[in-house]
Amino acid sequence: MKFSQGLIILIIALLHMACQEASESPWTEDWKEEGEQFSGGDATISDESVNAFGHAAPNLTGDKDLQFVTGNSFFKRNWVTAPASTEDLDGLGPLFNARSCSSCHDLDGRGAPPLSPDEQPVSLLFRLSKPSPDIAWETIPDEHYGEQLNTLAILGIKPEGDVSVSYQEISGTYADGETYSLRKPNYAFKNLKYGAFSHDMMVSPRIAPQMIGLGLLEAIDEATLQSFADPDDANGDGISGRINYVEDRITQKKSIGRLGWKANQPSVRQQIASAFRGDIGITSSLFPEQPCASQDEDCLQSISGGEPELTEDILDRVTLYSETLAVPIRRNWNDAVVLQGKSLFNQSGCTSCHIATIKTGIHPDYPEFSDQTIHPYTDLLLHDMGEGLADGRPDGEASGTEWKTPPLWGIGLMHVVSGHTFLLHDGRARNMEEAILWHGGEAQKSQQAFVNMSKTEREAVLKFLESL
């Protein structure tokens, strides 16, 4: 049977149209959202390189760009032992985990756990505390080790000890029969210089998070966060997000916690000051006390770099730098498979906690971040994530099974900036897939939905996350 040339051309055209319809199906068009690629609103930057997390928000005004540059220099600068000729940069320790902010937040990215049991953690720290004898959810510092295990110390002071991190593999199976393996961390504390841990010591591993978009998260107003919260699960969806109210050392009042793995800090400034003290041993006007345990006389009597050691000017500049880091633009946001993954992500209930679109309120210091439509994929609330991820340690009003929903913006560039894909609060997840599979508690239904997907659907969800 012979076909005319015109008929052949018609058949080819029809096939081309059919392929177009298959690749741009109605559900794909429905999930397109113009402007969603600008994750940080006007504070979005276009960069997919290793420096993607290190740019100032492009909409900064006045001399903030100059202050950003100087803040960056202090963020990267190593602190030294007192007394030193550089008086503004001395006071390291006496106990510490890092010599600079960038030691943990290299290129403003996410930290990684040790790669072997013999490697000491750098960007993975361990909060310590004991239960209060009076109030069930309160904690008190350990009299010998304080509030954080410090593995380094200045000359003449004994570091508190070492940590060995190992993993146990836990196998599982998807509904379609494909197997997977998760790794559960085990921590062994060795060479403890101030005695064995007490039987009631509570330990919480925390890995350094990425730094982007913090000022935008600060700009989300209280009413918006309260509208997300559903502590009693009034709508019956199984999600009961809670606000963590914490001490605000600036206002001397209880404030909404927004930052940290358990939303235990109310502002970037307080987070920065807390990290200077806990991680580097640098005191400030907000945290004037040295990071010494109450029974550690050598630490308490060591030489100070000033009272406080951190000047207000340096704190101002490092705070501005940390608040004004831009958010990278999304890639492939309108790709058909990405949009399919987006629809599956939504249908699985993931956006009940990872809220995609938020309108910021009025930022008191940065009008550039006010009234911005942003796409952080977080609600900044506490959620019970189940026993699998529990650290058993309260933090403010957060329980031992609760964690704050971390923002997902920038997650697809983590491997470029930080050179790895370790996720969750302790870096146990080796990639996004494992991070999803560790979800329990309130997120159990969403996790199960992912387990029940076909391989093609799971890959679409992961491709969507890689676009963020």
N, C-alpha and C positions, 0 to 999 in steps of 0.2 A: 504494500500500500504506500502510495507516494503522497507527500504533503507539499503544498505550495510554500514558497518562501514566506509569504505573508502570514500563513497559518502558524508556521514555526515561530515567527516573531511574536505573534499573539500569545502562544503558549508560554514562551519565555517570559513575557511581560506579566502574565497571570501568576506564574510561579514566583516571580520577583515580588509581586504585591503580596502573595501569601506569606513569603518569608518576612516581609516587613511587618505584616500584621502579627506574625508569631513573635517577633522580637519586640514589638511595641503594642502588647496586648492592652485591653482597657484597664486591667488592674494596675499595670505599670504606670500608665498615664495618671491614674487616680492617686498614686503615691508620690508623684512629683510635687515638690514644694519650692517654688521659686524663691531664691534667697537663702535657702537652708545651707548652702555651701559656705556662707559667711558665719561660721560658728560663733565668732566673737563680735558680731555686728560690725560697727565701724572700727573696732579694735582687732580686726582680722588682718593677717599678713599672708602674702603668697610666697611660701618657701617650702620646698620638700627636701632640703638638704640637711646635713648634720647640724646646722645652726638654726633649724626651724623653730626651736623653742626659745631662742635667745634674743629676739627682736623687741624693741620698744613698740607699744601700740602706735600705729601710724597716725592716730588722731590726737596725739598729745599736743598741748598748747603751751605757750610761754617758753620758759627755760627748762621744762621738764625733761627734754631730750638730753640736755647737758647733765642734769642731776642723775638721769638714768645711767649715763656713762660712768660717772664717778661712783654711783652705787654699785655698778657692776664690778668696778675695780676693788672695792672693799669686800664684795661678795666672794671674789676669787682670792683675795690676799690671805696669806698665812699669818696667823697670830704667833707671837713669840713670848717666851717666859720673861716675867718681870724680875728685876728692873732692866730696861733696855733703852737705847738711844731714841728709838721710835716710840715715844711715850703713848701716843694714841693707839698703838697697835701691840701693846704688851699686856700681860695679864693672863696668858694661856694657862689653863688648868686652875688649881693643881691637879684635878682629875679631868679627863676629857676623852672623847672618842674621835675627834677630828680637829684639824688645825685651821680649817676654813669652811665656809658654807659650801663651796663647790666641791669639797672632798666627797660629800654625800650626794649633792645635786649637780653632778658633772654635766655641763652644757645645759643646765636647768632641766635635766631629764630625771628619769626614775632610777632609783638605786637597784642594786642586784644583791642577792644573797651570796654567801661563799660558794665556790664551785666544788670544794672538797672539804672533808672533815678537818683537815689540817690548816685550812685557810681561815684567818681571823676576819670577822665581818668588819666592813668599813661603813657601808650605808644601811646596814641592818642593826638597829639598836634594841635594847631590852629595858622596858619600863619595869620598875620594881615597886612593890608596896606590900603592906600587911593590912589585914582587915581591921577596921576600927572596932574597939570593944563596946562602943556605945551606939553607933548608927550602922545598920546593916550594909548600906550601899556605899559608905564612906571608906576611904583608904588612908593609911598613914605611912610615911617613909620608914624604911627599915633603919634601925639604929646603927647598923654596921655598913650598909651599902646604899643608903639614901633612896632616891627615887629612880635611879637609872644605873645600870652596870656600866662602869667606865673601864675600858680595857687599856687605857694609856694614862700616863702621869708624868709630871715634870720631875726633874732630878731631885732626889731626896724623898720622894713620895712613892709609896708602893701602888702600882695599878691594882685594881680590884680583882681582876681575874681574866680568864680566857673562856671562849665559847667554842664548842665543836658542834657543827651542824651536819646531821646526816638525815637520810630519807628512807622511808619504807614505801615500797610500791604497792598500790591498791588497784586491783583489776576490776573492770566492769564491762558491760556489754550493752550496745545500743539495741533498740527494738528490731532493727534489720539484721542483727547478728554480728555486726562489726564490733570488735573489742577495743577497749581503751585502757590506759593505765594512769592513775593519779599518784602523786608522791606526797606522803604525809611527813612533815618535818619532826625531827627529834633533836632536842637541845641538851647538850651535856656541858655543865659549867665546871671548869677545871682551874687548878692553881689559884683557888680563892684565898686571898691574902688576909682576909679579916674573919675567917671562920666559915664553916659550912652554912648554907642557907637554912633559915629556920623552917620548921615543918609547915608553917602557914604562909610562907613567902608566895606572892602572886607575881607571875612573870608574863609580860606581854611583848611579843616581838613586833616591831614596827619598821617598815622599810621606807626610805626616803621617797616621797611622791614627786611627780613632775610639778613644775612651778607655774605653768601658763594660766592666764585668765583669772588670777586670784582677786584682782580689784573688781572685776565684773561680778564674781561671786559675792563679794562684800556689798555690792550695790543692789542685790536682791532684797527687797524690803521685807520687814517682819510679817506684814499682813499676807504677802504671797506665800511665805514659808508656812504660816499657820493654815493657809488654805490647802496646802499639800498634806498637812498632818491629819492623821486619823487614828489616834492612839487606842481607841476602843473598837476599831474596825466597824464603824457605824454602817458602812455601805456593804459589809459582808463579803468583800472580795479577798479576804485573807491577808491583806496588806495593812499593817497598823504602824505607819511611820510616826516617829516621835521627834520632837525638838529636844536637843540637849541644852539645858540652861546651865551656864558655867560662870565662874567668877571673871568679871572684867576688871582688871587692875587699873585701867585708865579711868573708868567712870565710877569704880568702887561699888558696882551694882551687879546683879545677875543679868547676863545677856545671852542671846542666842549663840550657841556654838556653831561655827561654820567650817572651820579648818581642822585638819588632823584626821586620823583614821577613825576616831570616835567623836568627831566634831567637838573636841575639847578646848578649842581656842576661838574666841569671839572675833578676832581681827588679825590682819596680817601683821600689824605692829607687835601685838602681844605674842603671836606665833614666832616672829623673828627673835624677839627678846628672850623667849623661853628656850629656843634652840641655841642661842648664843650661850646661855647659862648651862643648859643640860648637856650639850654636845661639845662645846669648846671651852667651857669653864669661864666665860666672860660675863661678869655682872653688869647690870644696867639699872636705870631708875625704876624699871618695872620689876626686876628680879635682882635686888641688891645683895642677896645672900649667896655665898660661895656654895658650889654643889658638893658639900661635904656632909657625910653622915654625922649624926649627933655624937657618936662615940669615937670619931676619928680625929684625935687631937692634932696629929701631925698635919693633916689637911687644913684644919681650922686655923692653925697658927702659921701657915705658909705666907710668903710675901705676896702682897696684892699689887696689881697694876694700877690701882686707883680706886676710889670709892665714889661712884662706880667706875668700872674699868672701861665701859663703852660710853663714848661721848654721845650726847643727844644728836649732834650733827651727823655722825656716822650712822646712828640708828635711823635717823630720818632718811638718809640716802639709800641705805640697804632696804628699808621699808618701801620707799618709792620704787626702787628697782624691782622688787618682788611683786609689788602691786600692779605694775604697768607692763608686764610681759605680755606680748600679743599672743593671740590664738591662731594657729595655722589654718588656712583655708582647706576645705575638704577636697578630696580628689574623687573623680568618677562618681560623683553624687547622683547623676542622672543615668548611669549605666543600668541596663535592664535587670541584670542579675543582682546588682546592689539594691535596686528598688524592690525586687522580690524578697531579698533578705530583710529589708526594712519592714515590709509588710508582715513577714513571719516574726520578726522581733516584736512588733506591736501586737500581733495576734496572740503571741505567747505570754503576754502580760508583762514583758520586761519594762515597758515604759510606765508602769505603775510606780516604779522607783526611779528609773533612769528617764526622767522627764525631758523630752526633747527640746521644747521651745519655752522660754521664759522671758518675760519683759522685766528689765531691771527697774528699780526705783531711782531715788535721788542719792547719788554718792556725795557725802559731805565734803570730800577733798578733791574729787576728780569728776567734774561735770562731764568730761569726755565719756564716762561710763554710765551716765544717767540715761534713762529712757531708751535703752538699747534692747533690740530683739536678739537674743542669744540662743545657742543650741548646745548647752553643756552636757545634756544627758545625765542629770542628777536632780535630786530633790533636797540635798543637803540634810536629810533626816536620818535618824537611827532606825535600823531594822534588825530584827532577830534573824540571824543567818544560820541558825541551827548549831548543834553541838560539833559538827565537823570543823567549823571555822572558829569556834569559841576559844577565847583566851582565859575565861574565868575571872577576869579582872575588871571591876567597875571603873568608870572614868567619868567624873561628874555624875550626871543622872543616867549615863549609859551603863547597861548591864554587861555581864561577862559574855553574853552571846550576841550583843548588838554591835553593829558597825555602821558608819555613815556610808551612804551611797556615793562612791567616788565618781567624779566627772569622767566621761568617756572621750571628751574632745581631745584630739591629738593622739589617741591610742594607736592609730594606724601608722604613725611615724615613729613610734617608740623604738622600733628595731633600727631605724636609721640614726636617731639621735643618741640613744643609749647603748646600742649594739647588742640588745637582748630583748626578749619578750616575756620576762618574768613578771607575773601579776599577783594580785591580792596583797593583803596587808603585810605578809611575811615573805612574798616572792615564791611561794610554793608552786604556783601554777606556772608551767613552762611556756604557756601560750594562751590565747583567748579561749580556745576550746576547753582546756582544762579549767580555766577560771569559771566558765559557765557550769561545768560539771560539779564544781565544789559548792555551788549555791544550794543552800538548804533552808530550813525554817520557813520564813515568809516567801522565799523564792523557790520553794520546792516544786510548785506547780509549773513555773516557767522552766526550771531545769528539766522536769519530766517531759515537758512539751518538746524540748530540744532533743532529748533522748529518743523520743518517738518519731522524730522527723526522719525522712529518707536522707541518704548521704548527700544527694544533690541539694536538698533544702538546707542541711547543716552547712554546707559549703557556701550557700548564698548568704546565710546569716553571718558567717565569718567574713565574707567579702564585704558585706555592709559595714561591719565593725572596722574593717581595715580602711574604709573610706573616711572614717571620722577623724 
